Amino acid sequence: MTGEVVTTTPTAHRRRRFVIAVIALAAALVVTCVVSLGSGQYALTPTEVIGILLREIGIASPWAPAADTAAGVVMDIRLPRIVLGVLVGAALAVSGVLMQAIFGNPLADAGVVGVSSGAAVGAAASLTFGLTVFGLWTTPVLAFVGGLAAVFAVYGISRSGGRTEVVTLLLTGIAINAICGAALALLTFLGTTSTREQIVFWQLGSLNGALWQNITVVAPLVAVGLAVAVFVARRLDLFALGERTARHLGVRVELLRVVVIVTVALLVTAAVAFAGIIGFVGLVIPHLLRMTIGPAHLPLVVTSALGGALLIAVADLIARTAVPLADMPIGMITSLVGGPFFLWLLVRTRRRSGGWA
């Protein structure tokens, strides 16, 4: 009797890991959101939370508590905060995927290279000077301009001879962050007490005070950014082979580069405008998932969106519940995780390249 040896191709193996990752991340995100909706000073069980959500969409549920207060806490206070956090996390993680692809460098991240700070300066300027040129969209539009200026500055300075150098990238990011920090300090000095508090809020990063009105602004920006990321994902796979090879395969390299840079600014704008500067999400999540499911950009975009949303949801749950009667800044929590990870990644990159490249 002869036995048959069944082999699994690398493509099938990566596809299976992608499916497992999507299911695991989606399930963890749902569980985290339900737990978060029930956690806080007004505690609710998961079944009560599910009952309230079912009742709000028109499905009668015996699990829903009779008190209107419970529904108000879930639907008007906690749910907007969680939805905003999911959108912000997805936006930051996908922006990290795009930046790492276009720079060809795993160390690229909107926070590390100063894009978040640039967007924060634009948003702070709109409040300090009371600008209302675009109505409700004034703050996001100016944040977009600030983020776009920062990312183009980083891109232009860090490229040399058709490649992006690690040291130049990091030093440029430090310089951009320093300049933006000085600008934020000046705007803080010029502003009123109210605008000063909001600028400090941005620098720390928080979802406190999230409103459905904010989500109506953020959601379209994130949706457009994610759609563009999915659309260009396969071209980014070709771009990873090198610019010359990508051109020979029909990729319009310069157009792709500009589209990706504008998309990154759009996604970071959506995050910064109402949640402030939340660092390292775009660095940690894409890199971990790249090690798990491989470098293909379409699966990476999908899983990074889920992973970023999960990270912010968990960080927000910790921020609200770790210290009684206090709301910790989310940016502090993500930095506590992302800072050591960034140092490890930096050392790992140096060892692989045999020195700084």
Order of alpha helices (4+ residues) and beta strands (2+ residues): alpha-alpha-alpha-alpha-alpha-alpha-beta-beta-alpha-alpha-alpha-alpha-alpha-alpha-alpha-alpha
